[in-house]
Amino acid sequence: MVKYLGSKRLLVPAILRAVGDVSAPGGTVLDLFSGTSRVGHALKRAGYRVIASDHNGYAATLARCYVQADREDVLDDAERLVAELNRTASRVVVGVGAGGEEVVEGGGWFARAYAGEARFFRAGNAGRIEAVREAIAAKGLEAELEAVLLTSLLEAADRVDSTTGVQMAYLKSWSWRSGRRLELRVPGVLPRAAGGKGEAHLLDAAEAAQRFEADVAYIDPPYNQHSYLGNYHVWETLVRWDAPGMYGVARKREDVQERKSAFNSR
């Protein structure tokens, strides 16, 4: 899974014990701030039916892969398509500037923004990210399989980025991992849980709390005034693929300034 602020990787065993104290596996758990779906994925593995929701598109996509999609339904197609996408060529020619720096030649808006105007990715990888994303869009896949492929691409991009883990800025010098070649892997999609098929939703937490019933609610809101959309705006753009207006050195989406959550506070 991607590098993520507030990841519950080390707390998952304790969270599972706490949920198990009030609901046996097979019950329904509502995850109102699903993020990377690390907790939702673990709950599904434990047998719970998980309803995951988040107001960011990248998080809803991750939940559609790790909570809603079931291994028996998508794995064969995912393995075939990931192998196919790994053969996709970069859309960028990497030039060299007067100072020896990489220069983006060719490519589209994504490569120009995130390898040229900003330096989140090396030019060759940015061009491959762009080409793979266009290939996924062109296939017209059903939602769950598309989410599995988008998750594969997002996680591959995370493994070759040049940040400290958040996208409010990029590193002045290239990270060691940024020189690796982008390589997609099939995400760890689970079989359907004993409790039933999971769900993934793109909703505000307050709306989701009113809409769904569950035996347990797992609530992990933001910690401060900084929005997760601002922290992970590149992933939002990669998932939505909407060529947004951008601003600032980090080329954030313009809607970072508008899409505020009431749960973000000091």
C-alpha positions in Angstrom: 0.0 0.0 0.0 1.1 3.6 -0.5 3.1 5.7 1.9 0.5 7.5 4.0 0.3 10.0 6.8 -1.4 8.4 9.8 -1.1 4.9 8.5 -2.5 2.3 10.9 -0.1 -0.5 9.8 1.2 -1.0 13.4 -2.2 -0.6 15.0 -4.1 -3.0 12.9 -3.9 -5.9 15.4 -5.1 -3.7 18.2 -8.0 -2.4 16.0 -9.0 -5.9 15.1 -9.1 -6.9 18.8 -11.2 -3.9 19.7 -13.7 -4.6 16.9 -13.8 -8.3 17.9 -14.7 -7.3 21.5 -18.0 -5.9 20.3 -18.7 -7.9 17.1 -17.7 -11.3 15.9 -16.3 -11.8 12.4 -19.2 -11.9 10.0 -20.6 -8.6 11.3 -20.7 -5.4 9.4 -18.1 -2.6 10.0 -18.5 1.0 8.7 -15.2 2.7 8.0 -16.0 6.4 7.6 -12.5 7.7 6.7 -11.1 4.8 4.7 -7.9 6.4 3.4 -5.7 3.7 2.0 -8.1 1.0 3.2 -5.4 -0.7 5.3 -7.9 -1.2 8.1 -10.8 -2.1 5.9 -8.6 -4.6 4.1 -7.6 -6.2 7.4 -11.2 -6.3 8.6 -12.3 -8.0 5.4 -9.5 -10.5 5.8 -10.8 -11.2 9.3 -14.3 -12.1 7.9 -16.2 -8.8 8.4 -18.4 -7.2 5.8 -16.9 -3.7 5.4 -18.6 -0.6 4.1 -15.9 1.9 3.4 -16.3 5.6 2.6 -14.1 8.6 2.0 -14.7 12.0 0.3 -11.5 11.7 -1.8 -11.6 9.9 -5.1 -8.2 8.1 -4.7 -9.4 6.7 -1.3 -12.7 5.5 -2.8 -10.8 3.8 -5.6 -8.5 2.1 -3.1 -11.5 0.9 -1.2 -13.2 -0.4 -4.3 -10.1 -2.5 -4.9 -9.3 -3.6 -1.3 -12.8 -3.8 0.2 -15.4 -4.2 -2.5 -13.7 -6.2 -5.3 -13.4 -9.9 -4.6 -10.5 -12.0 -5.7 -12.6 -14.7 -7.3 -14.2 -12.1 -9.6 -11.2 -10.0 -10.7 -7.9 -11.8 -10.2 -7.6 -13.6 -13.6 -8.4 -10.4 -15.6 -6.2 -8.3 -13.3 -3.2 -10.6 -13.8 -3.6 -10.5 -17.6 -4.1 -6.8 -17.8 -1.3 -5.9 -15.4 1.1 -7.9 -17.5 -0.1 -6.1 -20.6 0.1 -2.7 -19.1 3.7 -3.3 -17.9 4.6 -3.5 -21.6 3.3 0.0 -22.2 6.0 2.4 -23.5 6.6 5.9 -22.1 5.0 8.8 -23.9 8.0 11.0 -23.1 11.4 11.5 -24.6 13.9 12.4 -22.0 16.1 15.3 -23.1 19.0 17.0 -21.3 19.0 20.7 -20.4 22.0 23.0 -20.5 22.7 22.3 -16.8 22.5 18.5 -17.3 19.0 18.3 -15.9 16.2 16.1 -17.3 13.9 17.8 -19.8 10.5 16.5 -20.7 10.1 16.3 -24.5 6.7 15.2 -25.7 4.1 13.6 -23.4 0.8 15.1 -22.2 -0.4 17.3 -19.4 0.4 14.9 -16.6 4.1 14.4 -17.6 4.5 18.1 -18.1 3.0 19.0 -14.8 4.7 16.3 -12.6 8.0 15.8 -14.3 8.5 19.2 -15.9 6.9 22.0 -13.9 7.2 20.0 -10.7 9.6 17.1 -10.0 7.5 14.4 -8.4 8.7 11.8 -11.0 11.5 11.2 -13.4 10.5 12.1 -16.9 10.5 8.5 -18.2 8.4 7.2 -15.4 6.0 10.1 -15.7 5.5 9.3 -19.3 4.8 5.7 -18.5 2.4 6.6 -15.8 0.6 8.8 -18.3 0.6 6.1 -21.0 -0.7 3.4 -18.6 -3.4 5.7 -17.3 -4.6 6.4 -20.8 -4.6 2.7 -21.6 -6.7 1.9 -18.6 -9.2 4.7 -19.5 -9.5 3.4 -23.1 -10.5 -0.1 -22.0 -13.9 0.9 -20.6 -13.7 -1.7 -17.8 -16.3 -2.3 -15.1 -15.8 -0.3 -11.9 -14.2 -3.0 -9.7 -11.6 -4.2 -12.3 -10.8 -0.6 -13.2 -10.2 0.2 -9.5 -7.8 -2.8 -9.2 -5.8 -1.5 -12.2 -5.8 2.1 -10.9 -4.6 0.9 -7.5 -1.9 -1.1 -9.2 -0.8 2.1 -11.1 -1.1 4.3 -8.1 1.0 2.0 -5.9 3.6 1.6 -8.7 3.9 5.4 -9.0 4.3 5.6 -5.2 7.3 3.3 -5.4 9.1 5.7 -7.8 8.1 9.1 -6.5 10.5 11.8 -5.1 8.8 13.0 -2.0 9.0 12.4 1.8 5.6 10.7 1.6 3.3 13.6 1.2 2.8 15.7 -1.9 2.7 19.2 -0.5 6.3 19.4 -2.0 8.9 17.3 -3.8 12.5 16.7 -2.8 15.2 19.1 -4.0 17.4 16.2 -5.0 16.0 13.1 -6.6 15.1 10.3 -4.2 17.0 7.0 -4.6 13.8 5.2 -5.6 12.9 7.7 -8.4 15.4 6.1 -10.7 13.7 2.7 -10.7 11.5 1.8 -13.7 7.8 2.0 -13.0 6.5 -1.6 -12.6 2.9 -2.5 -11.9 2.0 -5.4 -9.5 -1.3 -7.1 -8.9 -2.8 -5.7 -5.6 -3.6 -8.1 -2.8 -7.3 -8.4 -3.5 -9.0 -10.7 -1.0 -11.8 -13.3 -1.4 -15.2 -12.3 -0.4 -15.6 -12.1 3.4 -17.7 -14.5 5.3 -19.9 -11.6 6.3 -20.8 -10.7 2.7 -19.7 -8.5 -0.1 -18.1 -5.2 0.9 -18.9 -1.7 -0.5 -16.9 1.4 -1.3 -18.4 4.8 -1.5 -17.3 8.4 -2.3 -19.1 10.3 0.4 -18.6 12.8 3.2 -18.3 11.0 6.6 -21.5 12.7 8.0 -23.5 11.6 5.0 -22.2 8.1 5.1 -23.0 7.8 8.8 -26.6 8.7 8.1 -27.0 6.4 5.1 -25.5 3.1 6.3 -26.2 0.7 9.2 -23.5 -1.4 10.8 -22.6 -3.3 13.9 -19.5 -1.3 14.5 -18.3 2.1 13.2 -14.5 2.7 12.8 -13.9 6.4 12.8 -10.4 7.8 12.1 -10.8 11.5 11.2 -8.0 13.9 10.1 -5.5 15.0 12.8 -5.1 18.7 11.8 -6.0 21.5 9.4 -4.1 20.0 6.5 -6.4 18.2 4.1 -5.6 14.8 2.7 -6.5 16.1 -0.7 -3.7 18.6 -0.4 -1.3 15.9 0.9 -2.1 13.5 -1.9 -3.3 15.6 -4.7 -1.3 13.8 -7.3 -3.1 10.5 -6.5 -6.5 12.3 -6.8 -5.5 13.6 -10.2 -4.2 10.2 -11.3 -7.5 8.6 -10.4 -9.8 11.3 -11.7 -7.7 11.9 -14.8 -9.5 15.2 -15.3 -6.6 17.6 -16.3 -7.5 20.0 -13.5 -6.3 23.6 -13.2 -3.2 23.7 -11.1 -1.4 26.2 -8.9 1.8 26.6 -7.0 5.2 25.0 -7.1 3.7 21.6 -6.3 1.1 21.9 -9.1 -1.8 21.2 -6.7 -5.3 20.8 -8.1 -7.2 24.0 -7.9 -10.0 22.3 -6.0 -7.6 21.7 -3.1 -8.5 25.3 -2.2 -12.3 24.6 -2.3 -12.9 21.0 -1.3 -12.5 21.4 2.5 -13.7 18.9 5.1 -15.4 20.0 8.2 -13.3 17.4 10.0 -10.0 19.3 9.2 -9.2 21.5 12.2 -6.3 22.2 14.5 
